[in-house]
Amino acid sequence: MRRLVLTLAFLLPLLLLAQQEFVDPPVVPGDLPGFWTDYDTSDSLQYNAGGVVGAVTVDGITYSQIRFRPELNFGKVGICLDLDFLIDGDGRFRQQDWENFKDYVGKLFYLRYGRRNDFFYMKTGCISDYTLGHGLIFNNFSNTLYYPEEKNIGTYIGINTDISDLGGELYTHDLFRNQILAGKVYAKPFQHLNAPWLQELRMGINMGWDRNQLARFPDTDGDGVPDIYDKFPKNPNLAADTDNDGIPDEEDWDINGNGFIDGPSNPAVDATFPGIHDYYPSYPFDNDYQQDYLFRYKKRKSVLIFSMDYELPLVDDDDFKLSHYAEMAKIRSHGAGFVFPGFGAKYSVFEAKLEFRRFERGFLPSFFDRTYEGKRSELKVELRESTPDDSTRSGRVYWLSTKDEVLATINPTMGWFGYLQADLSEILVLKMAYQDMYGKDMKAGKSLWFKASLNPKFIPKFKQANFYYSQVNANYLDFRHPRNVNAQVVGELIYSIAPNANLIGKYTEHYTDINNDGRIKGKKEVKEILSFGVEFIF
């Protein structure tokens, strides 16, 4: 009877999931050594080295790439370097990656000590899948989203004690900037009670904080205008240049560059040609010229989230594991979200999760997710048309949209989240997850993840093919237009060309709807990262 109940407890999540569209989990390990890497802690010295010869695109320029990645492990200590040498089409070495102290620290792929269950552990460098609690705050957050174009030196450091299993952990996505931070404290408060079910109950408090979402885009001169649309990023007194002629709008007598002198509303005209409007009244002055408007930001826009969670193992056999969990999270100045009940199970080649979710107005789950570094703030450009009763003239408006702005549009929802992974004898690994929320005037209740890793050993030399696709926090899942602001695509192929050499190709797309027309079009709205080459393993 007990086996029957346990079997039903495991199958119930799968049966409910079968009624949804399966897709990939919120915890999708990256292709880089990540948070959950299981290290060999033997005392023997281990040395591995690899390298890549190929091409990579950085800042829109394609370079020939020579990359060497040596790795050294001894017991609990491990270090891996990432030494990349980029050469452009004219044979010139890219020196921007070797100019200052931060560049040299960026050659550290990772430095680690211990594992997460050790008394003390830490890791510095690339951390591609950071998760807190059960994912309501941080869920598979990656500080390697634009690697190697952007290199963050992330760090986590933690401790575990024997005092009621009390432990804690601190995290930063980059030691040099410390903009995105996290922390947690956890314990088994009832460990010493004579209550078998409560002894293993683990409780935790978690925190996630982005100190300034706008900081994704630097402001070199500190004038409040981000460099991404500041035409004079090193001069705090100048910013706009509507016609891109190198003359700032404040000094340009032809702001929109149409060849006609602007009307009297442009003070630069009278400064350049004193009295010209009175001396030449018949000249066809341009009184309808358009002008760029640049939003300035003098204050930070932070977001802070707290959560509490617990987990209770129900069954812990060798062939079957089942646990119950719950979590509650609150976004400061916004809403709260709840997971209850939640169940996780593992049986044979399958792993599954099923949880009921309820979100208040102004709450998004997994706020810090895999794509957060690209979504924390985004460039927006819109053409503004003036009206007869409006003294502001027509022109393009540039501003930054932060991720927390969408919270004001989110109404209360409730629904299910499910996750299923199948590991089929190291030939095929499928990871699928789906969130289905319902509510009045729902804006962001649907999420879908899918990842497939194919290892076809029956095909000679073909080593691996990986495909990842997601649409997250969408009003509806748009399959007619798979390129949309909620989506991400990653593809990778690995082909063996020699016993110690692999041919590798990887392609990634990120999307931004700059003009707010609801469609992804053009190169400016699609950020592509393409790399290919030959990997050598020594």
Backbone hydrogen bonds, N-H to C=O, Kabsch-Sander energy under -0.5 kcal/mol:
donor,donor_aa,acceptor,acceptor_aa,energy
5,V,1,M,-2.3
6,L,2,R,-2.3
7,T,3,R,-2.6
8,L,4,L,-2.4
9,A,5,V,-2.3
10,F,6,L,-1.7
11,L,7,T,-2.6
12,L,8,L,-2.4
14,L,10,F,-0.8
15,L,11,L,-2.8
16,L,12,L,-2.4
17,L,13,P,-2.5
18,A,14,L,-1.9
19,Q,16,L,-1.2
20,Q,17,L,-2.3
22,F,20,Q,-0.6
24,D,432,M,-0.8
28,V,26,P,-1.0
37,T,34,G,-1.3
39,Y,37,T,-0.7
41,T,39,Y,-0.7
46,Q,73,N,-3.1
48,N,71,E,-3.0
50,G,69,R,-1.4
51,G,536,F,-2.2
52,V,67,R,-2.7
53,V,534,V,-2.2
54,G,65,Q,-2.3
55,A,532,F,-3.3
56,V,63,Y,-2.1
57,T,530,L,-1.2
58,V,56,V,-0.5
58,V,61,I,-2.7
61,I,58,V,-2.0
63,Y,56,V,-3.1
63,Y,61,I,-0.5
64,S,87,I,-3.2
65,Q,54,G,-3.3
66,I,85,F,-2.2
67,R,52,V,-3.3
68,F,83,L,-2.7
69,R,50,G,-3.9
71,E,48,N,-3.8
72,L,79,I,-2.9
73,N,46,Q,-2.9
74,F,77,V,-2.9
75,G,42,S,-1.7
75,G,44,S,-0.6
77,V,74,F,-2.1
78,G,112,R,-2.0
79,I,72,L,-2.6
80,C,110,Y,-2.7
81,L,70,P,-2.2
82,D,107,K,-3.6
83,L,68,F,-2.8
84,D,82,D,-0.8
85,F,66,I,-2.4
87,I,64,S,-2.4
88,D,92,R,-2.4
91,G,88,D,-2.0
94,R,86,L,-3.0
95,Q,93,F,-0.8
98,W,95,Q,-2.2
99,E,96,Q,-0.6
104,Y,100,N,-1.6
105,V,101,F,-2.2
106,G,102,K,-2.0
107,K,104,Y,-1.2
108,L,105,V,-2.1
109,F,80,C,-1.7
109,F,107,K,-0.9
110,Y,80,C,-2.0
111,L,124,T,-2.2
112,R,78,G,-2.7
113,Y,122,M,-2.7
114,G,76,K,-2.2
118,D,115,R,-2.1
121,Y,158,G,-2.0
122,M,113,Y,-2.2
123,K,156,Y,-2.2
124,T,111,L,-2.6
125,G,154,G,-3.3
126,C,109,F,-2.8
127,I,125,G,-0.5
130,Y,141,F,-3.0
132,L,138,F,-1.9
135,G,132,L,-2.6
139,N,137,I,-0.5
139,N,368,F,-2.4
141,F,130,Y,-2.5
142,S,369,D,-0.6
143,N,127,I,-1.8
147,Y,144,T,-1.4
149,E,146,Y,-1.2
150,E,146,Y,-1.6
152,N,143,N,-0.6
152,N,150,E,-0.6
154,G,125,G,-1.8
154,G,152,N,-1.0
155,T,172,T,-2.6
156,Y,123,K,-2.2
157,I,170,L,-2.0
158,G,121,Y,-2.5
159,I,168,G,-2.2
160,N,119,F,-2.1
161,T,166,L,-2.2
164,S,162,D,-1.4
166,L,163,I,-1.8
167,G,186,Y,-2.5
168,G,159,I,-1.9
169,E,184,K,-2.2
170,L,157,I,-2.4
171,Y,182,A,-2.5
172,T,155,T,-2.4
173,H,180,I,-2.1
175,L,153,I,-2.4
178,N,174,D,-3.0
181,L,179,Q,-0.6
181,L,209,W,-3.2
182,A,171,Y,-2.2
183,G,207,M,-1.9
184,K,169,E,-2.1
185,V,205,I,-2.1
186,Y,167,G,-2.3
187,A,203,M,-2.3
188,K,164,S,-3.4
191,Q,188,K,-1.7
193,L,190,F,-1.5
195,A,193,L,-1.7
198,L,195,A,-0.9
199,Q,195,A,-1.9
200,E,196,P,-0.6
201,L,198,L,-1.4
202,R,311,E,-2.4
203,M,187,A,-2.9
204,G,309,D,-2.6
205,I,185,V,-2.7
206,N,307,S,-2.8
207,M,183,G,-2.3
208,G,305,I,-2.7
209,W,181,L,-2.7
210,D,303,V,-2.6
211,R,179,Q,-3.0
211,R,209,W,-0.7
213,Q,301,K,-2.9
215,A,212,N,-1.6
216,R,213,Q,-1.2
217,F,214,L,-1.7
221,D,233,P,-0.7
222,G,219,D,-1.0
227,D,218,P,-3.0
229,Y,226,P,-1.8
230,D,226,P,-0.7
231,K,229,Y,-0.7
231,K,239,A,-2.6
235,N,232,F,-2.1
238,L,235,N,-1.4
243,D,255,I,-0.8
244,N,241,D,-1.3
249,D,240,A,-2.2
251,E,248,P,-2.2
252,D,248,P,-0.8
252,D,249,D,-0.6
253,W,251,E,-0.6
257,G,254,D,-1.2
262,D,253,W,-2.6
263,G,286,D,-2.2
266,N,263,G,-1.9
269,V,266,N,-1.5
270,D,266,N,-0.7
271,A,267,P,-1.5
272,T,268,A,-1.6
273,F,269,V,-3.7
276,I,273,F,-2.1
278,D,275,G,-0.9
279,Y,275,G,-2.2
280,Y,276,I,-2.1
283,Y,280,Y,-1.6
285,F,283,Y,-2.6
286,D,261,I,-2.9
287,N,285,F,-1.1
291,Q,394,S,-2.1
293,Y,396,R,-3.0
295,F,293,Y,-0.5
295,F,398,Y,-2.4
297,Y,224,G,-3.1
298,K,296,R,-0.5
303,V,210,D,-2.0
305,I,208,G,-2.9
306,F,330,K,-2.2
307,S,206,N,-2.1
308,M,328,M,-2.5
309,D,204,G,-2.2
310,Y,326,A,-2.1
311,E,202,R,-2.0
312,L,324,H,-3.4
314,L,322,L,-2.8
315,V,322,L,-2.3
317,D,320,F,-2.2
321,K,346,K,-2.2
322,L,315,V,-2.4
323,S,344,G,-2.5
324,H,312,L,-2.6
325,Y,342,G,-2.4
326,A,310,Y,-1.9
327,E,339,V,-1.8
328,M,308,M,-2.7
329,A,337,G,-2.7
330,K,306,F,-2.9
331,I,335,G,-2.7
332,R,304,L,-3.0
332,R,330,K,-0.6
334,H,331,I,-2.5
335,G,362,G,-1.9
337,G,329,A,-2.7
338,F,358,R,-2.6
339,V,327,E,-3.0
340,F,338,F,-0.5
340,F,356,F,-2.1
342,G,325,Y,-1.5
343,F,354,L,-2.7
344,G,323,S,-2.2
345,A,352,A,-2.7
346,K,321,K,-2.1
347,Y,350,F,-2.4
348,S,319,D,-0.7
350,F,347,Y,-2.7
351,E,421,Q,-2.0
352,A,345,A,-2.5
353,K,419,Y,-2.2
354,L,343,F,-2.3
355,E,417,F,-2.4
356,F,341,P,-2.2
357,R,415,G,-3.3
358,R,338,F,-2.4
359,F,413,T,-2.9
360,E,336,A,-3.3
362,G,410,I,-1.7
363,F,360,E,-1.0
366,S,136,L,-0.6
367,F,136,L,-0.8
367,F,364,L,-0.5
368,F,137,I,-2.4
369,D,367,F,-1.1
372,Y,369,D,-1.5
374,G,371,T,-1.4
375,K,371,T,-1.1
375,K,372,Y,-0.7
376,R,372,Y,-2.2
378,E,401,S,-2.2
380,K,399,W,-2.7
381,V,514,I,-2.7
382,E,397,V,-2.0
384,R,382,E,-0.6
384,R,395,G,-3.1
385,E,383,L,-0.5
390,D,387,T,-2.3
391,S,389,D,-0.5
395,G,384,R,-2.1
397,V,382,E,-3.2
398,Y,293,Y,-2.9
399,W,380,K,-2.1
401,S,378,E,-2.8
402,T,400,L,-0.5
403,K,376,R,-1.7
405,E,402,T,-1.5
406,V,403,K,-1.3
407,L,404,D,-1.2
408,A,405,E,-0.8
409,T,406,V,-1.6
410,I,407,L,-1.3
411,N,409,T,-0.5
413,T,359,F,-2.2
414,M,438,Y,-2.1
415,G,357,R,-2.4
416,W,436,D,-1.7
417,F,355,E,-2.3
418,G,434,Y,-2.2
419,Y,353,K,-2.3
420,L,432,M,-2.9
421,Q,351,E,-2.7
422,A,430,L,-2.4
423,D,349,V,-2.1
424,L,422,A,-0.7
424,L,428,L,-2.8
425,S,423,D,-1.4
427,I,424,L,-2.3
428,L,424,L,-1.0
429,V,453,S,-2.4
430,L,422,A,-2.3
430,L,428,L,-0.5
431,K,451,K,-2.5
432,M,420,L,-2.7
433,A,449,W,-1.7
434,Y,418,G,-2.1
435,Q,447,S,-2.6
436,D,416,W,-2.8
437,M,445,G,-1.3
438,Y,414,M,-2.7
442,M,439,G,-1.1
445,G,474,A,-0.7
446,K,474,A,-2.6
447,S,435,Q,-1.7
448,L,471,Q,-3.2
449,W,433,A,-1.9
450,F,23,V,-0.6
450,F,469,Y,-2.0
451,K,431,K,-2.1
452,A,467,F,-2.2
453,S,429,V,-2.5
454,L,452,A,-0.5
454,L,465,A,-3.0
455,N,427,I,-4.1
455,N,453,S,-0.5
457,K,455,N,-1.7
459,I,456,P,-2.0
462,F,459,I,-1.0
463,K,461,K,-0.8
463,K,494,I,-1.5
464,Q,494,I,-1.8
465,A,454,L,-1.9
466,N,492,E,-2.6
467,F,452,A,-2.0
468,Y,490,V,-2.9
469,Y,450,F,-2.4
470,S,488,Q,-1.7
471,Q,448,L,-2.3
472,V,486,N,-2.2
474,A,446,K,-3.0
478,D,476,Y,-0.6
479,F,477,L,-0.9
484,N,482,P,-1.0
487,A,484,N,-2.1
488,Q,470,S,-1.5
489,V,509,E,-1.6
490,V,468,Y,-2.4
491,G,507,Y,-2.7
492,E,466,N,-2.4
493,L,505,G,-2.5
494,I,464,Q,-2.7
495,Y,503,L,-2.9
496,S,461,K,-3.7
497,I,501,A,-1.9
498,A,501,A,-1.6
501,A,498,A,-1.6
502,N,535,E,-2.7
503,L,495,Y,-4.4
504,I,502,N,-0.6
504,I,533,G,-3.1
505,G,493,L,-2.2
506,K,531,S,-3.2
507,Y,491,G,-2.6
508,T,529,I,-2.0
509,E,489,V,-2.3
510,H,527,K,-1.9
511,Y,487,A,-0.6
512,T,525,E,-2.3
514,I,512,T,-1.5
516,N,513,D,-0.8
520,I,483,R,-0.6
521,K,519,R,-0.7
525,E,522,G,-0.7
526,V,522,G,-0.5
526,V,523,K,-0.5
527,K,510,H,-3.0
527,K,525,E,-0.5
528,E,526,V,-0.8
529,I,508,T,-2.4
531,S,506,K,-2.5
532,F,55,A,-2.3
533,G,504,I,-2.3
534,V,53,V,-3.2
535,E,502,N,-4.0
535,E,533,G,-0.5
536,F,51,G,-4.0
537,I,500,N,-2.7
538,F,49,A,-3.6
538,F,536,F,-0.5
